[in-house]
């Protein structure tokens, strides 16, 4: 009887194959996109286009990694695009006043402060993350427009601009910043108490709180981290264009959330990882690049991105059913 029972619960070949595809869906979709891209456009695999995809993926990747830690706690950060715009303007104004490196440190510190402000609203005043970061989104965008007087601020420091447009060992220099940041994020996620507790908070905040963990502090920290990541993304976006723009990254939060969700993170919190998020970033970057190569309008691209989010959430729901 025991043998019959064990045979009965053993999953079929079809179920095992389905489980494999569901659990590895992010990587499989990425590989399929690489194949499909070559068929849809003969320009996709050109050297210039590949470097363009990598360069354009850097701000998205940085912001998505910051967003990942927020989403792991069950939160959301809608201020990412506005923080990027504000920091791009801030660094452009600071450079001629205090020099390049002080301007970089000051701008990134301000970005972390903005993220910490959202974290304070969430933890200290118990405001819903959606509302708190929506408020920060409006404030940061407004400040960017005020200090720039609604005009782009040009950056004359050639070493700053050369970094964004330059290459190192055949790859755009900003790509190395993303790689280093991703490795650090992976180490924090995988090997530190901070990473484990971030996941724990999103999985079961009540149990984590009863275990004596200062949940509020960790939530505060992830929003500060998200602000810092967006600030770094804003700086690198400015190195590519040589301009601090108050209208930079309008609606960028949609792309960032889509990249994290496509990477397999659950919007309910507690599930997601760094490497899959980077793969999600590359999937979104490839799709955007393909649509540009195929001359698809920006309006249609927004529809496609919305559909991608819906598909990713449905796939995440399917994963949850497979696990249960």
Secondary structure, DSSP 8 states (H G I E B T S, - for coil): -HHHHHHHHS--HHHHHHHHHHHTHHHHHHHHHHHHHHHH-TTTTSHHHHHHHHHHHHHHHHHHHHHHHHHHTT-----HHHHHHHHHHHHHHHHHHH-HHHHHHHHHHHHHHHHHHHHHHHHTS---HHHHHHHHHHHHHHHHHHHHTTS-EE---HHHHHHHH-EETTEEHHHHHHHHHHHHHHHHHHHSHHHHHHHHHHH-HHHHHHTT--HHHHHHHHHHHHHHHHHHHHHHHHHHHTEE-TTTTTTHHHHHHHHHHHTT--TTSS---HHHHHHHHHHHHHHHHHHHHTT--HHHHHHHHHHHHHHHHHHHHHHHHHH-
